[in-house]
Amino acid sequence: MEEIRRAAGAYYENLPDEEKRNARFSFNEMDKNKDGKINLDEYVAYLKKDNNTVLPSLFTELDKDGNGTLDFDEAIVLYYIMQSGRAIICQSCKTFLAGAYFTCSQCFFNDDDSVSTFDVCCDCYGGKKFRHNDGHIFCDNYTLLCRSRSATQAAPIQKRTKVLNILKKGLQVAGITSSDLEGISTDIGDGIGDGEGSSKSNCSIM
């Protein structure tokens, strides 16, 4: 979780002023009793209002000092998780995936309209504590990033836009946001993201 905290801090420091105001607005909206901190009931109510899946165990992880509430710095980690697409849950043990995890590459690169993926924590993957389609190949999220770039660069020029659009549907599973795709798109040329299937990255789980 500490890696996520550092990423969230760096993410917030580099936000434009308007986005920082949005983060503060989200915190104030969550803080129903206006005491400057978020308790568990406020956390649950805030996430439930948009039909998000609620993990009370994540609240405990966010509460770094263990005082039972989230101050603004702790809540920024939740804001980052929701905005960046890092809200990934193990399909086996249903825990929040804060670090390295494994993703089914066939599900990830599926070129139909499905955006679902199959992700498991290292413990469940290493202990074979999950059930999935036989013969499917799993990659850790960092390897998946490298293979995603390789797949894009290996595609013929006329097919690269389609390949990138497929990747955009699943790249946030590896904690990659649309801004991270800019490094890939510079190698592909103009028109990236304009093709069919392009969508804005978002998060609807937590």
Accessible surface in RSA format (square Angstrom, percent):
REM  Atomic radii and reference values for relative SASA: ProtOr
REM  Chains: A
REM  Algorithm: Lee & Richards
REM  Probe-radius: 1.40
REM  Slices: 20
REM RES _ NUM      All-atoms   Total-Side   Main-Chain    Non-polar    All polar
REM                ABS   REL    ABS   REL    ABS   REL    ABS   REL    ABS   REL
RES MET A   1    53.37  27.6  18.45  12.2  34.92  83.1  18.45  15.7  34.92  46.3
RES GLU A   2    82.10  47.1  78.60  59.5   3.50   8.3  49.46  95.7  32.64  26.7
RES GLU A   3    79.29  45.5  75.99  57.5   3.30   7.9  31.44  60.8  47.86  39.1
RES ILE A   4     0.17   0.1   0.17   0.1   0.00   0.0   0.17   0.1   0.00   0.0
RES ARG A   5    36.67  15.4  29.90  15.2   6.77  16.1  13.37  18.3  23.30  14.1
RES ARG A   6   153.44  64.4 139.22  71.0  14.22  33.9  74.00 101.1  79.44  48.1
RES ALA A   7    34.21  31.5  21.94  33.9  12.27  27.9  31.05  43.7   3.17   8.4
RES ALA A   8     0.52   0.5   0.52   0.8   0.00   0.0   0.52   0.7   0.00   0.0
RES GLY A   9    33.21  41.0   0.00   N/A  33.21  41.0  32.59  89.4   0.62   1.4
RES ALA A  10    58.04  53.4  48.40  74.7   9.64  21.9  55.19  77.7   2.85   7.6
RES TYR A  11    62.02  29.0  51.35  29.2  10.66  27.7  48.64  36.6  13.37  16.5
RES TYR A  12    44.67  20.9  44.67  25.4   0.00   0.0  24.94  18.7  19.72  24.3
RES GLU A  13   118.71  68.2 100.89  76.3  17.82  42.4  41.60  80.5  77.11  63.0
RES ASN A  14   125.49  86.5  95.75  92.5  29.74  71.6  30.02  72.3  95.47  92.3
RES LEU A  15    23.04  12.8  14.66  10.5   8.38  21.1  15.02  10.6   8.02  21.6
RES PRO A  16    85.64  62.4  72.91  66.5  12.73  46.3  85.53  70.6   0.11   0.7
RES ASP A  17    99.62  69.8  93.76  93.3   5.86  13.9  21.52  50.7  78.10  77.9
RES GLU A  18   111.13  63.8 109.27  82.7   1.86   4.4  25.87  50.0  85.26  69.6
RES GLU A  19    62.76  36.0  62.76  47.5   0.00   0.0  16.99  32.9  45.77  37.4
RES LYS A  20    52.31  25.5  50.76  31.1   1.55   3.7  20.43  18.4  31.88  34.0
RES ARG A  21   152.80  64.2 145.73  74.3   7.06  16.8  74.01 101.1  78.79  47.7
RES ASN A  22    63.11  43.5  62.23  60.1   0.88   2.1  12.92  31.1  50.19  48.5
RES ALA A  23     2.42   2.2   0.01   0.0   2.41   5.5   0.01   0.0   2.41   6.4
RES ARG A  24   106.80  44.8 106.80  54.4   0.00   0.0  37.58  51.4  69.22  42.0
RES PHE A  25   135.27  67.7 132.39  82.0   2.88   7.5 134.95  81.8   0.31   0.9
RES SER A  26    21.50  18.2  21.50  28.7   0.00   0.0   5.60  11.9  15.90  22.3
RES PHE A  27     9.38   4.7   6.96   4.3   2.42   6.3   8.60   5.2   0.78   2.2
RES ASN A  28    62.95  43.4  62.51  60.4   0.44   1.1  16.34  39.3  46.61  45.0
RES GLU A  29    58.13  33.4  49.68  37.6   8.44  20.1  19.15  37.0  38.97  31.8
RES MET A  30     9.31   4.8   8.66   5.7   0.65   1.6   8.91   7.6   0.39   0.5
RES ASP A  31     5.05   3.5   5.05   5.0   0.00   0.0   0.05   0.1   5.00   5.0
RES LYS A  32   135.85  66.3 115.90  71.1  19.94  47.5  74.92  67.4  60.93  64.9
RES ASN A  33    87.35  60.2  57.18  55.3  30.16  72.6  41.96 101.0  45.39  43.9
RES LYS A  34   139.47  68.0 110.51  67.8  28.96  69.0  93.13  83.8  46.34  49.4
RES ASP A  35    70.37  49.3  39.32  39.1  31.05  73.4  36.34  85.5  34.02  33.9
RES GLY A  36    46.70  57.6   0.00   N/A  46.70  57.6  29.56  81.1  17.15  38.4
RES LYS A  37    91.73  44.8  91.41  56.1   0.32   0.8  34.84  31.4  56.89  60.6
RES ILE A  38     0.00   0.0   0.00   0.0   0.00   0.0   0.00   0.0   0.00   0.0
RES ASN A  39    49.33  34.0  49.00  47.4   0.33   0.8  21.29  51.2  28.04  27.1
RES LEU A  40    74.67  41.6  72.85  52.1   1.82   4.6  72.85  51.2   1.82   4.9
RES ASP A  41   112.59  78.9 106.71 106.2   5.88  13.9  30.56  71.9  82.03  81.8
RES GLU A  42    13.18   7.6  10.48   7.9   2.70   6.4  11.32  21.9   1.86   1.5
RES TYR A  43     0.00   0.0   0.00   0.0   0.00   0.0   0.00   0.0   0.00   0.0
RES VAL A  44    32.51  21.4  32.51  29.4   0.00   0.0  32.51  28.2   0.00   0.0
RES ALA A  45    54.94  50.5  43.25  66.7  11.69  26.6  49.36  69.5   5.57  14.8
RES TYR A  46    31.57  14.7  28.09  16.0   3.48   9.1   9.34   7.0  22.23  27.4
RES LEU A  47     0.18   0.1   0.11   0.1   0.06   0.2   0.18   0.1   0.00   0.0
RES LYS A  48   126.87  61.9 116.26  71.3  10.61  25.3  65.08  58.6  61.79  65.8
RES LYS A  49   104.86  51.2  67.52  41.4  37.33  88.9  59.18  53.3  45.68  48.7
RES ASP A  50    88.89  62.3  67.72  67.4  21.17  50.1  21.71  51.1  67.18  67.0
RES ASN A  51   141.02  97.3 110.67 106.9  30.35  73.1  31.71  76.3 109.31 105.7
RES ASN A  52    15.70  10.8   7.16   6.9   8.54  20.6   0.19   0.5  15.51  15.0
RES THR A  53    76.61  54.5  68.30  69.2   8.31  19.8  44.26  59.4  32.36  48.9
RES VAL A  54    28.36  18.7   9.93   9.0  18.44  44.4   9.93   8.6  18.44  50.0
RES LEU A  55    23.92  13.3  23.92  17.1   0.00   0.0  23.92  16.8   0.00   0.0
RES PRO A  56    74.60  54.4  71.38  65.1   3.22  11.7  71.71  59.2   2.89  17.9
RES SER A  57    67.12  56.7  56.36  75.2  10.76  24.8  52.36 111.5  14.76  20.7
RES LEU A  58     0.04   0.0   0.01   0.0   0.02   0.1   0.04   0.0   0.00   0.0
RES PHE A  59    11.48   5.7  11.48   7.1   0.00   0.0  11.48   7.0   0.00   0.0
RES THR A  60    99.33  70.6  90.62  91.9   8.71  20.8  67.21  90.3  32.12  48.6
RES GLU A  61    64.74  37.2  55.79  42.2   8.95  21.3  34.14  66.0  30.60  25.0
RES LEU A  62     0.00   0.0   0.00   0.0   0.00   0.0   0.00   0.0   0.00   0.0
RES ASP A  63    13.66   9.6   7.53   7.5   6.12  14.5   0.84   2.0  12.82  12.8
RES LYS A  64   132.39  64.6 104.26  64.0  28.13  67.0  65.76  59.2  66.62  71.0
RES ASP A  65    91.53  64.1  55.38  55.1  36.15  85.5  45.24 106.5  46.28  46.2
RES GLY A  66    61.02  75.2   0.00   N/A  61.02  75.2  28.16  77.3  32.86  73.6
RES ASN A  67    95.90  66.1  61.65  59.6  34.25  82.5  38.34  92.3  57.56  55.6
RES GLY A  68    40.59  50.1   0.00   N/A  40.59  50.1  31.56  86.6   9.03  20.2
RES THR A  69    23.50  16.7  23.27  23.6   0.24   0.6  20.80  27.9   2.71   4.1
RES LEU A  70     0.00   0.0   0.00   0.0   0.00   0.0   0.00   0.0   0.00   0.0
RES ASP A  71    63.23  44.3  62.52  62.2   0.70   1.7  31.89  75.0  31.34  31.3
RES PHE A  72    28.37  14.2  26.05  16.1   2.32   6.0  26.05  15.8   2.32   6.6
RES ASP A  73   110.54  77.4 101.14 100.7   9.40  22.2  29.48  69.4  81.06  80.8
RES GLU A  74    13.59   7.8  12.03   9.1   1.57   3.7  10.56  20.4   3.04   2.5
RES ALA A  75     6.12   5.6   3.58   5.5   2.54   5.8   3.86   5.4   2.27   6.0
RES ILE A  76    10.34   5.9  10.01   7.5   0.33   0.8  10.24   7.4   0.10   0.3
RES VAL A  77     7.12   4.7   7.12   6.4   0.00   0.0   7.12   6.2   0.00   0.0
RES LEU A  78     1.33   0.7   1.33   0.9   0.00   0.0   1.33   0.9   0.00   0.0
RES TYR A  79    24.32  11.4  20.58  11.7   3.74   9.7  19.36  14.5   4.96   6.1
RES TYR A  80    21.08   9.8  21.08  12.0   0.00   0.0   7.39   5.6  13.70  16.9
RES ILE A  81     0.00   0.0   0.00   0.0   0.00   0.0   0.00   0.0   0.00   0.0
RES MET A  82    34.93  18.1  30.97  20.5   3.96   9.4  25.09  21.3   9.84  13.0
RES GLN A  83    93.86  52.5  73.65  53.8  20.21  48.1   3.99   8.5  89.88  68.2
RES SER A  84     2.50   2.1   1.81   2.4   0.69   1.6   2.50   5.3   0.00   0.0
RES GLY A  85     3.21   4.0   0.00   N/A   3.21   4.0   1.43   3.9   1.78   4.0
RES ARG A  86    27.23  11.4  27.20  13.9   0.03   0.1   1.33   1.8  25.90  15.7
RES ALA A  87     3.80   3.5   0.00   0.0   3.80   8.6   0.00   0.0   3.80  10.1
RES ILE A  88    16.70   9.5  14.89  11.1   1.81   4.4  16.70  12.0   0.00   0.0
RES ILE A  89    17.34   9.9  14.39  10.7   2.95   7.1  14.39  10.4   2.95   8.0
RES CYS A  90     0.00   0.0   0.00   0.0   0.00   0.0   0.00   0.0   0.00   0.0
RES GLN A  91    70.65  39.5  55.39  40.5  15.26  36.3   1.17   2.5  69.48  52.7
RES SER A  92    38.89  32.9  10.25  13.7  28.64  66.0   7.01  14.9  31.89  44.7
RES CYS A  93    59.76  45.2  34.05  38.0  25.71  60.4  36.41  92.3  23.34  25.2
RES LYS A  94   116.45  56.8 111.02  68.1   5.42  12.9  81.92  73.7  34.53  36.8
RES THR A  95    64.27  45.7  63.43  64.3   0.83   2.0  58.50  78.6   5.77   8.7
RES PHE A  96    13.04   6.5   0.03   0.0  13.01  33.8   0.03   0.0  13.01  37.2
RES LEU A  97     7.43   4.1   4.63   3.3   2.80   7.0   6.87   4.8   0.56   1.5
RES ALA A  98    15.17  13.9  11.01  17.0   4.16   9.5  11.12  15.7   4.05  10.7
RES GLY A  99    26.17  32.3   0.00   N/A  26.17  32.3  19.77  54.3   6.40  14.3
RES ALA A 100    50.89  46.8  33.07  51.0  17.83  40.6  33.07  46.6  17.83  47.2
RES TYR A 101     2.04   1.0   2.04   1.2   0.00   0.0   1.64   1.2   0.40   0.5
RES PHE A 102    45.85  22.9  45.85  28.4   0.00   0.0  45.85  27.8   0.00   0.0
RES THR A 103     0.14   0.1   0.14   0.1   0.00   0.0   0.00   0.0   0.14   0.2
RES CYS A 104     0.00   0.0   0.00   0.0   0.00   0.0   0.00   0.0   0.00   0.0
RES SER A 105    16.64  14.1  15.97  21.3   0.67   1.5   9.17  19.5   7.47  10.5
RES GLN A 106    72.52  40.6  58.44  42.7  14.08  33.5  44.75  95.3  27.77  21.1
RES CYS A 107    30.44  23.0  22.54  25.1   7.90  18.6   6.44  16.3  23.99  25.9
RES PHE A 108     5.49   2.7   0.00   0.0   5.49  14.3   0.00   0.0   5.49  15.7
RES PHE A 109    63.42  31.7  51.36  31.8  12.06  31.4  51.79  31.4  11.63  33.3
RES ASN A 110    58.28  40.2  47.79  46.2  10.49  25.3  12.03  28.9  46.26  44.7
RES ASP A 111    90.83  63.6  68.35  68.0  22.47  53.1   7.61  17.9  83.22  83.0
RES ASP A 112    70.04  49.1  61.21  60.9   8.83  20.9  42.57 100.2  27.47  27.4
RES ASP A 113   132.43  92.8 112.70 112.2  19.73  46.6  38.11  89.7  94.31  94.1
RES SER A 114    48.68  41.1  31.15  41.6  17.53  40.4  31.22  66.5  17.45  24.4
RES VAL A 115   103.23  67.9  87.91  79.6  15.32  36.9  90.80  78.9  12.43  33.7
RES SER A 116    80.25  67.8  66.48  88.7  13.77  31.7  52.08 110.9  28.17  39.5
RES THR A 117    25.55  18.2   8.88   9.0  16.67  39.7   4.92   6.6  20.63  31.2
RES PHE A 118    31.93  16.0  31.93  19.8   0.00   0.0  31.93  19.4   0.00   0.0
RES ASP A 119     5.36   3.8   5.36   5.3   0.00   0.0   0.00   0.0   5.36   5.3
RES VAL A 120     0.00   0.0   0.00   0.0   0.00   0.0   0.00   0.0   0.00   0.0
RES CYS A 121    19.90  15.1  19.90  22.2   0.00   0.0  14.44  36.6   5.47   5.9
RES CYS A 122    59.57  45.1  51.51  57.4   8.07  19.0  31.77  80.5  27.80  30.0
RES ASP A 123   109.38  76.6 100.34  99.9   9.04  21.4  23.04  54.2  86.34  86.1
RES CYS A 124     6.09   4.6   6.09   6.8   0.00   0.0   0.00   0.0   6.09   6.6
RES TYR A 125    68.58  32.0  64.16  36.5   4.41  11.5  31.94  24.0  36.64  45.2
RES GLY A 126    61.92  76.4   0.00   N/A  61.92  76.4  35.97  98.7  25.95  58.1
RES GLY A 127    44.03  54.3   0.00   N/A  44.03  54.3  23.21  63.7  20.83  46.6
RES LYS A 128   174.73  85.2 154.17  94.6  20.55  48.9  96.62  87.0  78.11  83.2
RES LYS A 129   130.65  63.7 111.94  68.7  18.71  44.5  76.93  69.2  53.72  57.2
RES PHE A 130    48.82  24.4  24.98  15.5  23.84  62.0  31.47  19.1  17.35  49.6
RES ARG A 131   226.76  95.2 204.89 104.4  21.87  52.1  84.29 115.2 142.47  86.3
RES HIS A 132    49.86  27.3  17.83  12.4  32.04  82.0  20.95  21.6  28.91  33.6
RES ASN A 133    89.91  62.0  77.67  75.1  12.23  29.5  18.22  43.8  71.69  69.3
RES ASP A 134   145.65 102.0 116.71 116.2  28.94  68.4  42.41  99.8 103.24 103.0
RES GLY A 135    71.93  88.7   0.00   N/A  71.93  88.7  42.75 117.3  29.18  65.4
RES HIS A 136    54.79  29.9  35.73  24.8  19.06  48.8  16.47  17.0  38.32  44.6
RES ILE A 137   102.24  58.2  98.83  73.6   3.41   8.2 102.24  73.6   0.00   0.0
RES PHE A 138    26.69  13.4   9.11   5.6  17.58  45.8   9.11   5.5  17.58  50.3
RES CYS A 139     6.42   4.9   2.06   2.3   4.37  10.3   4.39  11.1   2.04   2.2
RES ASP A 140    38.62  27.1  37.56  37.4   1.06   2.5   9.16  21.5  29.46  29.4
RES ASN A 141     5.56   3.8   4.19   4.0   1.37   3.3   0.17   0.4   5.39   5.2
RES TYR A 142   109.66  51.2 107.30  61.0   2.36   6.1 101.71  76.4   7.94   9.8
RES THR A 143    48.68  34.6  44.20  44.8   4.48  10.7  28.18  37.9  20.50  31.0
RES LEU A 144     0.28   0.2   0.28   0.2   0.00   0.0   0.28   0.2   0.00   0.0
RES LEU A 145    71.90  40.0  71.84  51.4   0.06   0.1  71.88  50.5   0.01   0.0
RES CYS A 146    84.07  63.6  77.25  86.2   6.81  16.0  29.36  74.4  54.71  59.0
RES ARG A 147   125.18  52.6 121.88  62.1   3.29   7.8  38.59  52.7  86.59  52.5
RES SER A 148     0.00   0.0   0.00   0.0   0.00   0.0   0.00   0.0   0.00   0.0
RES ARG A 149    89.34  37.5  89.34  45.5   0.00   0.0  37.47  51.2  51.87  31.4
RES SER A 150    66.06  55.8  60.97  81.4   5.09  11.7  33.07  70.4  32.99  46.2
RES ALA A 151    41.90  38.5  28.02  43.2  13.87  31.6  36.89  52.0   5.00  13.3
RES THR A 152     0.00   0.0   0.00   0.0   0.00   0.0   0.00   0.0   0.00   0.0
RES GLN A 153    73.83  41.3  62.99  46.0  10.84  25.8  21.22  45.2  52.60  39.9
RES ALA A 154    87.20  80.2  50.19  77.5  37.01  84.2  61.64  86.8  25.56  67.7
RES ALA A 155    12.22  11.2   4.82   7.4   7.40  16.8  10.41  14.7   1.81   4.8
RES PRO A 156    68.74  50.1  56.48  51.5  12.26  44.6  68.74  56.8   0.00   0.0
RES ILE A 157   118.96  67.7 108.34  80.7  10.61  25.6 108.34  78.0  10.61  28.8
RES GLN A 158   146.08  81.7 109.68  80.2  36.40  86.7  61.20 130.3  84.88  64.4
RES LYS A 159   118.63  57.9 117.52  72.1   1.11   2.6  62.48  56.2  56.15  59.8
RES ARG A 160    38.88  16.3  38.88  19.8   0.00   0.0   0.32   0.4  38.56  23.4
RES THR A 161    40.89  29.1  40.69  41.2   0.20   0.5  22.55  30.3  18.34  27.7
RES LYS A 162   128.81  62.8 124.04  76.1   4.77  11.4  74.96  67.5  53.86  57.4
RES VAL A 163    32.64  21.5  32.61  29.5   0.03   0.1  32.61  28.3   0.03   0.1
RES LEU A 164     0.03   0.0   0.03   0.0   0.00   0.0   0.03   0.0   0.00   0.0
RES ASN A 165     6.83   4.7   6.83   6.6   0.00   0.0   4.42  10.6   2.41   2.3
RES ILE A 166    27.86  15.9  27.13  20.2   0.73   1.8  27.14  19.5   0.73   2.0
RES LEU A 167     0.75   0.4   0.69   0.5   0.06   0.2   0.75   0.5   0.00   0.0
RES LYS A 168    51.12  24.9  32.72  20.1  18.39  43.8  13.75  12.4  37.37  39.8
RES LYS A 169    42.34  20.7  30.70  18.8  11.64  27.7  21.98  19.8  20.35  21.7
RES GLY A 170     2.44   3.0   0.00   N/A   2.44   3.0   2.42   6.6   0.02   0.0
RES LEU A 171     2.96   1.7   2.96   2.1   0.00   0.0   2.96   2.1   0.00   0.0
RES GLN A 172    47.44  26.5  46.42  33.9   1.02   2.4   8.80  18.7  38.64  29.3
RES VAL A 173    11.61   7.6  11.61  10.5   0.00   0.0  11.61  10.1   0.00   0.0
RES ALA A 174    13.84  12.7   0.39   0.6  13.46  30.6   0.54   0.8  13.30  35.2
RES GLY A 175    16.12  19.9   0.00   N/A  16.12  19.9   0.58   1.6  15.54  34.8
RES ILE A 176    12.71   7.2   9.98   7.4   2.73   6.6  10.13   7.3   2.58   7.0
RES THR A 177    32.01  22.8  30.36  30.8   1.65   3.9  26.12  35.1   5.88   8.9
RES SER A 178    69.02  58.3  59.66  79.6   9.37  21.6  30.39  64.7  38.63  54.1
RES SER A 179    69.15  58.4  57.58  76.8  11.57  26.7  43.23  92.1  25.91  36.3
RES ASP A 180    80.35  56.3  59.14  58.9  21.20  50.1  19.32  45.5  61.03  60.9
RES LEU A 181    10.80   6.0  10.80   7.7   0.00   0.0  10.80   7.6   0.00   0.0
RES GLU A 182   111.17  63.8 110.08  83.3   1.09   2.6  38.45  74.4  72.72  59.4
RES GLY A 183    41.21  50.8   0.00   N/A  41.21  50.8  34.35  94.3   6.86  15.4
RES ILE A 184     9.47   5.4   9.34   7.0   0.13   0.3   9.47   6.8   0.00   0.0
RES SER A 185    26.58  22.5  23.97  32.0   2.61   6.0  11.42  24.3  15.16  21.2
RES THR A 186   109.47  77.9  75.08  76.1  34.39  82.0  73.32  98.5  36.15  54.7
RES ASP A 187    63.44  44.4  40.99  40.8  22.45  53.1  14.05  33.1  49.40  49.3
RES ILE A 188    19.89  11.3   4.12   3.1  15.77  38.0   5.09   3.7  14.80  40.2
RES GLY A 189    39.51  48.7   0.00   N/A  39.51  48.7  33.56  92.1   5.95  13.3
RES ASP A 190   152.96 107.1 120.27 119.7  32.69  77.3  40.95  96.4 112.01 111.7
RES GLY A 191    35.77  44.1   0.00   N/A  35.77  44.1  22.71  62.3  13.07  29.3
RES ILE A 192    32.51  18.5  10.76   8.0  21.75  52.4  10.76   7.8  21.75  59.0
RES GLY A 193    13.83  17.1   0.00   N/A  13.83  17.1   3.94  10.8   9.90  22.2
RES ASP A 194   120.54  84.4  85.78  85.4  34.76  82.2  33.49  78.8  87.05  86.8
RES GLY A 195    26.84  33.1   0.00   N/A  26.84  33.1  21.34  58.6   5.50  12.3
RES GLU A 196   171.66  98.6 141.89 107.3  29.78  70.9  66.40 128.4 105.27  85.9
RES GLY A 197    32.44  40.0   0.00   N/A  32.44  40.0  22.04  60.5  10.41  23.3
RES SER A 198    48.51  41.0  22.01  29.4  26.50  61.1   8.28  17.6  40.23  56.4
RES SER A 199    72.90  61.6  50.45  67.3  22.45  51.7  45.43  96.7  27.47  38.5
RES LYS A 200   183.26  89.4 164.08 100.7  19.18  45.7 114.37 102.9  68.89  73.4
RES SER A 201    39.33  33.2  18.20  24.3  21.13  48.7  25.71  54.8  13.62  19.1
RES ASN A 202   100.27  69.1  92.59  89.5   7.69  18.5  35.99  86.6  64.28  62.1
RES CYS A 203    28.35  21.4   2.00   2.2  26.35  61.9   3.27   8.3  25.08  27.0
RES SER A 204    86.75  73.3  71.48  95.4  15.28  35.2  37.40  79.6  49.36  69.1
RES ILE A 205    59.00  33.6  58.98  43.9   0.02   0.0  58.99  42.5   0.01   0.0
RES MET A 206     0.14   0.1   0.00   0.0   0.14   0.3   0.14   0.1   0.00   0.0
END  Absolute sums over single chains surface
CHAIN  1 A    11266.4       8921.4       2344.9       5779.5       5486.9
END  Absolute sums over all chains
TOTAL         11266.4       8921.4       2344.9       5779.5       5486.9
